[in-house]
Amino acid sequence: MASIFAKRMQELGTETAFEVLAKAKALEKQGREIIHLEIGEPDFETPKNIRDAATKAMNAGYTHYVPAAGIPELREAVAEYISKTRHIDVKPEEVVVTPGAKPIIFFSILACVEVGNEVMYPNPGFPIYESMINFIGAKPVPMPLKEENNFAIDTEDTVKKISNKTKMIILNFPENPTGGVLTKENLEAIFDKVKNRDDLIIVSDEVYSRIIYEGEHRSIASFLGMKDKTVIIDGFSKTYAMTGWRLGYGAMRKDLAEKISQLMINSNSCTCAFSQMAGVEALRGPQEEAERMVEQFRRRREVIVSGLNKIDGITCKKPQATFYVFPNVKGLKIDSRKLPDFLLHNAGVAALSGTSFGEYGKGYMRLSFANSIPNIEKALKRMDEALKTL
Ligand SMILES: Cc1ncc(COP(=O)(O)O)c(C=O)c1O
């Protein structure tokens, strides 16, 4: 039968978190009480100083089109922030502001990757990477993240996979869904292998760079000569609890920033003006609220990790960063792919299968601990009880 859809739509993936959220909402409509541990967003309110800055901007007329690459104040604030935190010299013209960090992933691939090129990406990983790579007809080359490596990459395997066909390496550390971070050895090995390659670009998705519990965030862009080979992706959603504001950015060499701005002109035109003014306040204003959120996440991490480890058949490593745990559920009497549905219906807990993040997520589950301690405790109790009935 004839179809109205372009063939490429068959290659497009999705983010299961939104599907599970819809299922959970449908159950809630029927009167069920569901604890949401599926969606990756801070449960806190956006800090007041940021909300006030948006209101002020809206009343001051920031309600119209603005430049495609972002308003100058925000590009300056981002350049300053990235320069300071990554120890490199980023200029405002090397920054492109987008509605959330997500579009930078798609735009970087569209701008740099040809059909048939190889793109390396972490697996289990944020599902949008594999989806976009497949969508444009490139070849996805997974970098498996294993529990025995603390969910860092396997240096030897990764270095072996970087070939002449590799056009892009996507890194996402701290990582969603595992909470893993790159080791110094990982970074040095990648740096050594790519430092002389002018035809290869690294996309470093660092949206969790501020939600770290041990040690400091390290970006590959900080290595000598790597600034111009790296697209740093960061944003406001996770650090400042601003998921609904749709505000993020990429920092990259100027010629690529111009191409990505052109993709913005062809798609969104620009990013919401008053959201951008709120972004200036987020970066330049007081940081205590953002730090307080991390301290809350740290406490919740203890509760969820120790609770999960008490459930028969589940073992859980303590994530070094992010607000996700990625417990091993291979000891349960149920396939990890069927586990989220089982938990949703039998425990009223919304969670995601590890396979929602790629084939190497089999045997695992992702839970977000961006929820209150009483809710996390209740979810753990209900999960334990439901799993005992298997
Ligand atoms: C690894 C990663 N990158 C990018 C994003 C997108 O964030 P934003 O809301 O800024 O588009 C997410 C959101 O879940 C994420 O986990």
The ligand as an SDF file (V2000), in Angstrom:
LIG
                    3D

 16 16  0  0  0  0  0  0  0  0999 V2000
   22.2340   13.5070   27.7500 C   0  0  0  0  0  0  0  0  0  0  0  0
   21.2050   14.5290   27.4510 C   0  0  0  0  0  0  0  0  0  0  0  0
   21.4370   15.4490   26.5090 N   0  0  0  0  0  0  0  0  0  0  0  0
   20.5350   16.3780   26.1890 C   0  0  0  0  0  0  0  0  0  0  0  0
   19.3210   16.4340   26.8270 C   0  0  0  0  0  0  0  0  0  0  0  0
   18.3360   17.4640   26.4020 C   0  0  0  0  0  0  0  0  0  0  0  0
   18.1650   18.4620   27.3120 O   0  0  0  0  0  0  0  0  0  0  0  0
   17.3600   19.8010   26.9660 P   0  0  0  0  0  0  0  0  0  0  0  0
   16.1470   19.8100   27.8440 O   0  0  0  0  0  0  0  0  0  0  0  0
   18.2950   20.9150   27.2950 O   0  0  0  0  0  0  0  0  0  0  0  0
   17.0120   19.7780   25.5170 O   0  0  0  0  0  0  0  0  0  0  0  0
   19.0110   15.4770   27.8110 C   0  0  0  0  0  0  0  0  0  0  0  0
   17.6900   15.4700   28.4550 C   0  0  0  0  0  0  0  0  0  0  0  0
   17.2430   14.5210   29.0490 O   0  0  0  0  0  0  0  0  0  0  0  0
   19.9870   14.5060   28.1450 C   0  0  0  0  0  0  0  0  0  0  0  0
   19.7620   13.5960   29.0770 O   0  0  0  0  0  0  0  0  0  0  0  0
  1  2  1  0
  2  3  1  0
  2 15  2  0
  3  4  2  0
  4  5  1  0
  5  6  1  0
  5 12  2  0
  6  7  1  0
  7  8  1  0
  8  9  2  0
  8 10  1  0
  8 11  1  0
 12 13  1  0
 12 15  1  0
 13 14  2  0
 15 16  1  0
M  END
$$$$
